């Protein structure tokens, strides 16, 4: 059985003033072409389908038209779960559309897909809260999938009956997964887990996050999940949330973030993006093949000491989004800014690093302590920019909304 894993489409997302909808159309077309070329049986989209809770109509149209294309007229099943940027009710509201096309939507960790015959060549054999078993065309062995969309702290408490977070959440989630695996998963089928969570090896180094995703843990988010919590029956874990391709160690099987299809912030500068092709059969280790995506502009962030150097580089690198830093002893003049802007149509940000160049070369750069919460970092930045004034509650609330985390 061939399975394609992708995640973090963030449809409708902009890069400051730059609209990226056409890039998103192009890269999703590339993913559809890959699915057709590789003759894929199943597609997994592991959350953050949209960039906001209330996406614009163009983003919605792009999502549903792409998912329908991925079904290849009902021959191929597509499973899409909600991420922390998605409105889970909105995602599940399209269930009637999905069942007509062969698409299964899951918005909540204990969503139960109702027993109905899909209007496609696949058959839903059985379901439970957070679980489905499918019979796909061309394959005798069924595929069993544990579905764990993102849920914030309050939702996790509701679903798993918790009174506190962290270890209690982890134990409840581990028990939920173990119960589903023990009940429904044997070695006569293909066993998968699809989740939108922050996952790492227990005691290991914390994986990289982009600027957009740090809020999942630090502002009303869900607790970190460890790879040793994954049931031994699982053959592959398809993750969404982190935007860089990476495999998490410490689990019973490959535990992989497929990456976002485009670089969405300069924290992802010059990253290669992927989808993941999985070859699976019952009771065997899967074969995992990352496939590079070629569509979409790169995000680059070079540094310069002279305006003319920056202008030359911008002229020579037109097909990217650029964030340039200019180390300069004085503020940039309006004429210098005009030269830079005219040299490149996708110059996103100009950062003047105003200091004496010779002194700057001798001074060590002070690292920012990124172990602090994103709210603490924002407060420190605001105070620095506003002569020590603290941000008020209304501004902090707005900041949380901008980070796409529900105010509970």
C-alpha positions as CSV (number, residue, x, y, z in Angstrom):
1,X,0.0,0.0,0.0
2,X,1.4,3.4,-1.0
3,X,0.6,6.3,1.4
4,X,1.4,10.0,1.0
5,X,1.9,12.1,4.0
6,X,1.7,15.9,3.9
7,X,0.8,18.6,6.5
8,X,0.7,22.3,7.5
9,X,-0.7,23.8,4.2
10,X,-1.7,27.0,6.0
11,X,-3.9,28.0,3.1
12,X,-4.6,31.8,3.0
13,X,-1.3,32.6,4.8
14,X,0.5,35.8,3.7
15,X,4.1,36.8,4.2
16,X,3.5,40.3,5.6
17,X,2.1,42.2,2.6
18,X,2.7,39.5,0.1
19,X,-0.2,37.3,-1.0
20,X,0.9,33.7,-1.5
21,X,-2.2,32.1,-2.8
22,X,-0.9,31.4,-6.3
23,X,2.2,29.7,-4.8
24,X,-0.1,27.6,-2.7
25,X,-2.1,26.6,-5.7
26,X,1.1,25.7,-7.6
27,X,2.6,23.6,-4.8
28,X,-0.7,21.8,-4.1
29,X,-0.9,21.0,-7.8
30,X,2.6,19.5,-7.5
31,X,1.4,17.3,-4.6
32,X,-1.6,16.1,-6.6
33,X,0.7,15.3,-9.5
34,X,3.0,13.4,-7.2
35,X,0.1,11.3,-5.8
36,X,-1.0,10.4,-9.3
37,X,2.5,9.7,-10.5
38,X,3.3,7.4,-7.6
39,X,-0.2,5.8,-7.8
40,X,-0.9,6.4,-4.2
41,X,-3.7,4.6,-2.3
42,X,-4.1,6.9,0.6
43,X,-3.3,10.5,1.4
44,X,-2.9,11.8,5.0
45,X,-3.0,15.6,5.6
46,X,-1.9,16.1,9.2
47,X,-3.5,19.4,10.2
48,X,-3.2,23.2,9.8
49,X,-5.2,23.0,6.6
50,X,-5.9,26.7,6.9
51,X,-3.9,29.5,8.5
52,X,-6.7,31.1,10.5
53,X,-10.0,30.0,12.2
54,X,-11.9,32.0,9.7
55,X,-10.2,31.5,6.3
56,X,-11.2,33.6,3.3
57,X,-13.3,32.0,0.5
58,X,-10.4,31.6,-1.8
59,X,-8.5,29.6,0.7
60,X,-11.5,27.4,1.4
61,X,-12.1,26.9,-2.3
62,X,-8.4,25.9,-2.8
63,X,-8.6,23.4,0.1
64,X,-11.7,21.5,-1.0
65,X,-10.9,21.5,-4.7
66,X,-7.4,20.1,-3.9
67,X,-8.7,17.4,-1.6
68,X,-11.2,16.4,-4.3
69,X,-8.4,16.2,-6.9
70,X,-6.4,14.1,-4.5
71,X,-9.2,11.5,-4.4
72,X,-8.7,10.8,-8.1
73,X,-12.5,10.7,-8.7
74,X,-13.1,8.5,-5.6
75,X,-10.3,5.9,-6.3
76,X,-8.1,7.3,-3.5
77,X,-9.1,8.0,0.1
78,X,-8.0,11.3,1.7
79,X,-7.9,11.8,5.4
80,X,-7.5,15.4,6.8
81,X,-7.4,16.4,10.5
82,X,-7.5,19.8,12.2
83,X,-4.4,21.5,13.5
84,X,-4.0,24.4,16.0
85,X,-4.7,27.0,13.3
86,X,-7.9,25.3,12.2
87,X,-11.5,25.7,13.5
88,X,-12.4,22.0,14.2
89,X,-16.1,22.7,13.9
90,X,-15.5,24.3,10.5
91,X,-13.4,21.3,9.4
92,X,-16.1,18.8,10.4
93,X,-18.9,20.9,8.9
94,X,-17.7,19.6,5.5
95,X,-18.4,16.0,6.4
96,X,-21.3,15.8,3.9
97,X,-19.0,17.0,1.1
98,X,-16.3,14.6,2.2
99,X,-18.4,11.5,2.2
100,X,-19.5,12.2,-1.4
101,X,-15.8,12.4,-2.6
102,X,-14.0,9.9,-0.4
103,X,-12.6,12.4,2.1
104,X,-12.7,11.8,5.8
105,X,-12.4,14.9,8.1
106,X,-11.6,14.8,11.8
107,X,-11.7,18.0,13.9
108,X,-11.4,16.6,17.5
109,X,-9.3,14.0,19.2
110,X,-12.4,11.8,19.8
111,X,-14.2,12.5,16.6
112,X,-16.2,9.3,15.6
113,X,-16.7,8.9,11.9
114,X,-20.2,7.7,11.5
115,X,-20.8,4.3,10.0
116,X,-21.7,4.9,6.4
117,X,-20.6,3.6,3.0
118,X,-18.3,6.1,1.5
119,X,-19.3,7.3,-2.0
120,X,-16.0,6.0,-3.4
121,X,-14.3,2.7,-3.8
122,X,-13.1,2.5,-0.2
123,X,-15.2,1.0,2.6
124,X,-15.4,2.0,6.2
125,X,-15.2,-1.3,8.1
126,X,-15.5,0.0,11.6
127,X,-14.9,3.2,13.7
128,X,-14.6,4.4,17.3
129,X,-13.8,7.8,18.8
130,X,-10.5,8.7,17.3
131,X,-10.2,5.6,15.1
132,X,-11.2,4.3,11.7
133,X,-10.6,1.1,9.8
134,X,-10.8,1.1,6.0
135,X,-10.8,-1.4,3.2
136,X,-9.1,0.3,0.2
137,X,-9.4,-0.8,-3.4
138,X,-6.6,-3.1,-4.7
139,X,-5.7,-4.3,-1.2
140,X,-7.1,-7.2,0.8
141,X,-5.5,-6.0,4.1
142,X,-7.3,-3.2,5.9
143,X,-5.7,0.0,7.1
144,X,-6.3,1.1,10.7
145,X,-5.7,4.7,11.7
146,X,-5.7,6.4,15.0
147,X,-6.7,10.1,14.5
148,X,-5.5,12.8,16.9
149,X,-6.2,16.3,15.7
150,X,-4.9,19.2,17.8
151,X,-6.7,20.1,21.0
152,X,-5.9,22.9,23.4
153,X,-5.8,22.5,27.2
154,X,-9.5,22.9,27.9
155,X,-10.5,20.5,25.1
156,X,-8.0,17.9,26.3
157,X,-9.4,18.2,29.9
158,X,-12.9,17.6,28.5
159,X,-12.0,14.7,26.3
160,X,-9.7,12.8,28.7
161,X,-11.3,13.8,32.0
162,X,-8.3,15.6,33.4
163,X,-8.0,18.1,36.2
164,X,-4.4,19.0,35.4
165,X,-2.1,19.0,32.4
166,X,1.3,17.6,31.5
167,X,1.9,14.1,33.0
168,X,-1.9,13.4,33.4
169,X,-2.6,14.4,29.9
170,X,0.2,12.2,28.6
171,X,-1.0,9.2,30.6
172,X,-4.5,9.8,29.4
173,X,-3.5,10.1,25.7
174,X,-1.2,7.1,26.0
175,X,-4.0,5.1,27.5
176,X,-6.4,6.2,24.7
177,X,-3.9,5.2,22.0
178,X,-3.1,1.9,23.7
179,X,-6.8,1.0,24.1
180,X,-7.5,1.6,20.4
181,X,-4.4,-0.3,19.3
182,X,-5.1,-3.3,21.5
183,X,-8.7,-3.4,20.5
184,X,-8.5,-2.9,16.7
185,X,-4.9,-3.4,15.6
186,X,-3.3,-6.8,14.9
187,X,-0.6,-7.8,12.4
188,X,-3.1,-8.6,9.6
189,X,-3.6,-4.9,8.7
190,X,-1.6,-1.7,8.2
191,X,-1.6,0.4,11.4
192,X,-1.1,4.1,11.4
193,X,-1.3,7.1,13.7
194,X,-2.0,10.6,12.4
195,X,-1.6,13.6,14.8
196,X,-1.1,17.3,15.0
197,X,1.0,17.5,18.2
198,X,4.4,18.6,19.5
199,X,6.2,15.2,19.7
200,X,9.8,14.5,20.8
201,X,12.0,11.8,22.3
202,X,11.7,11.7,26.1
203,X,14.9,13.4,27.5
204,X,16.0,14.3,24.0
205,X,16.7,17.7,22.4
206,X,13.6,19.8,21.7
207,X,12.9,19.9,18.0
208,X,12.9,23.1,16.0
209,X,9.8,25.2,15.8
210,X,9.0,28.0,13.4
211,X,8.0,31.4,14.8
212,X,4.3,30.7,14.0
213,X,4.2,27.4,15.9
214,X,5.7,28.2,19.3
215,X,2.3,29.1,20.7
216,X,1.1,25.5,20.6
217,X,2.9,24.8,23.9
218,X,3.3,28.2,25.5
219,X,-0.1,29.9,25.4
220,X,-3.0,27.7,26.4
221,X,-1.5,24.9,24.3
222,X,-1.3,21.2,24.5
223,X,1.4,19.3,26.4
224,X,4.4,17.8,24.8
225,X,4.0,14.2,23.8
226,X,6.8,11.6,23.8
227,X,7.6,9.0,21.2
228,X,7.7,6.2,23.8
229,X,3.9,6.7,24.3
230,X,3.2,5.4,20.8
231,X,1.7,1.8,20.8
232,X,4.0,-0.9,19.5
233,X,1.4,-2.0,16.9
234,X,1.9,1.3,15.0
235,X,4.0,1.1,11.8
236,X,4.1,4.8,10.9
237,X,3.2,8.1,12.7
238,X,2.3,11.0,10.3
239,X,2.7,14.3,12.2
240,X,1.8,17.9,11.5
241,X,2.8,21.1,13.4
242,X,6.5,21.6,12.9
243,X,7.4,23.0,9.5
244,X,10.8,21.3,8.9
245,X,11.1,17.7,7.8
246,X,12.4,15.7,10.7
247,X,12.1,12.2,12.2
248,X,11.6,11.9,15.9
249,X,13.7,9.2,17.7
250,X,12.6,6.9,20.5
251,X,9.4,5.4,19.0
252,X,8.5,1.9,17.8
253,X,8.4,3.0,14.2
254,X,9.2,6.1,12.0
255,X,7.7,9.2,13.6
256,X,7.9,12.0,11.0
257,X,7.0,15.6,10.5
258,X,6.6,15.9,6.7
259,X,7.2,19.7,6.7
260,X,5.0,22.4,5.3
261,X,4.8,22.6,1.5
262,X,6.1,26.2,1.5
263,X,8.4,28.2,3.8
264,X,6.1,30.4,5.8
265,X,8.4,32.5,8.0
266,X,12.0,33.6,7.9
267,X,12.7,31.1,10.7
268,X,12.4,28.6,7.8
269,X,14.8,30.4,5.6
270,X,16.3,28.3,2.8
271,X,14.6,25.1,4.0
272,X,13.9,22.3,1.6
273,X,10.2,21.2,1.7
274,X,8.9,17.7,1.3
275,X,6.0,15.3,1.2
276,X,6.6,11.7,2.4
277,X,5.9,8.5,0.5
278,X,5.3,5.4,2.7
279,X,5.3,1.9,1.3
280,X,3.5,-0.3,3.9
281,X,2.3,-3.9,4.3
282,X,1.0,-5.8,7.3
283,X,3.5,-6.9,10.0
284,X,6.5,-5.4,8.2
285,X,8.6,-2.3,8.7
286,X,7.5,0.5,6.4
287,X,9.8,2.1,3.7
288,X,9.9,5.9,4.0
289,X,10.9,8.1,1.1
290,X,10.9,12.0,1.5
291,X,10.1,13.6,-1.9
292,X,11.4,17.2,-2.5
293,X,8.9,19.8,-3.5
294,X,10.1,22.2,-6.2
295,X,7.4,24.9,-6.4
296,X,7.5,28.1,-4.3
297,X,9.9,30.9,-3.7
298,X,12.7,30.4,-1.2
299,X,13.0,32.7,1.9
300,X,16.5,34.1,2.3
301,X,17.9,36.4,5.0
302,X,21.4,37.6,4.0
303,X,23.5,40.3,5.9
304,X,25.5,43.1,4.4
305,X,27.7,46.0,5.4
306,X,27.1,48.2,2.4
307,X,24.0,49.2,0.5
308,X,25.6,48.6,-2.9
309,X,26.5,45.0,-1.9
310,X,22.8,44.5,-0.9
311,X,21.5,46.0,-4.1
312,X,23.8,43.7,-6.2
313,X,22.7,40.6,-4.3
314,X,19.0,41.6,-4.6
315,X,19.4,42.1,-8.4
316,X,21.0,38.7,-8.8
317,X,18.4,36.8,-6.7
318,X,15.0,37.9,-8.0
319,X,13.1,34.6,-7.4
320,X,12.9,34.7,-3.6
321,X,11.5,36.6,-0.6
322,X,14.3,38.5,1.1
323,X,14.8,39.8,4.6
324,X,18.1,41.7,4.5
325,X,20.1,43.0,7.5
326,X,22.4,46.0,6.9
327,X,25.1,46.6,9.5
328,X,25.6,50.3,9.3
329,X,26.9,53.1,11.6
330,X,23.9,55.3,10.7
331,X,20.2,54.9,9.9
332,X,19.4,54.2,6.3
333,X,18.4,57.3,4.3
334,X,15.1,57.3,2.3
335,X,17.2,57.2,-0.9
336,X,19.0,54.1,0.3
337,X,15.7,52.4,1.1
338,X,14.4,53.4,-2.3
339,X,17.4,51.8,-4.0
340,X,16.9,48.5,-2.1
341,X,13.1,48.4,-2.7
342,X,13.6,49.0,-6.4
343,X,16.2,46.3,-6.7
344,X,13.8,43.5,-5.7
345,X,10.0,43.1,-6.0
346,X,9.8,40.7,-3.1
347,X,11.9,42.4,-0.5
348,X,9.9,41.8,2.7
349,X,12.0,43.4,5.4
350,X,15.0,45.7,5.7
351,X,16.6,45.5,9.2
352,X,19.1,48.2,9.9
353,X,21.7,47.0,12.4
354,X,22.8,50.5,13.6
355,X,26.2,50.4,15.3
356,X,29.9,51.1,14.6
357,X,31.0,48.4,12.2
358,X,34.4,47.8,13.6
359,X,33.2,47.7,17.2
360,X,30.3,45.3,16.2
361,X,32.8,42.8,14.8
362,X,34.5,42.6,18.2
363,X,31.4,42.4,20.3
364,X,29.9,39.0,20.9
365,X,26.2,38.7,19.9
366,X,24.0,38.2,22.9
367,X,21.7,35.2,22.4
368,X,18.0,35.5,23.1
369,X,16.7,33.0,25.7
370,X,14.2,31.1,23.6
371,X,13.3,28.9,26.5
372,X,11.1,31.7,27.7
373,X,7.4,31.7,26.7
374,X,6.4,33.6,23.6
375,X,4.3,35.9,25.8
376,X,7.3,36.7,28.0
377,X,9.4,37.4,24.9
378,X,6.7,39.7,23.5
379,X,6.4,41.6,26.8
380,X,10.1,42.1,26.9
381,X,10.2,43.4,23.4
382,X,7.2,45.7,24.0
383,X,8.9,47.2,27.1
384,X,12.2,47.7,25.2
385,X,10.4,49.5,22.4
386,X,8.2,51.6,24.7
387,X,10.6,52.9,27.4
388,X,9.7,50.2,29.9
389,X,5.9,50.4,29.6
390,X,4.1,47.1,30.2
391,X,1.6,45.9,27.5
392,X,-2.0,46.1,28.8
393,X,-4.3,43.1,29.1
394,X,-6.2,44.0,25.9
395,X,-3.0,44.0,23.9
396,X,-1.9,40.7,25.4
397,X,-5.3,39.2,24.5
398,X,-5.0,40.4,21.0
399,X,-1.4,39.0,20.8
400,X,-2.8,35.6,21.7
401,X,-5.4,35.8,19.0
402,X,-2.8,36.7,16.4
403,X,-1.0,33.5,17.4
404,X,-4.1,31.6,16.4
405,X,-4.7,30.2,19.8
406,X,-8.3,30.3,21.1
407,X,-8.9,32.5,24.1
408,X,-10.6,30.1,26.5
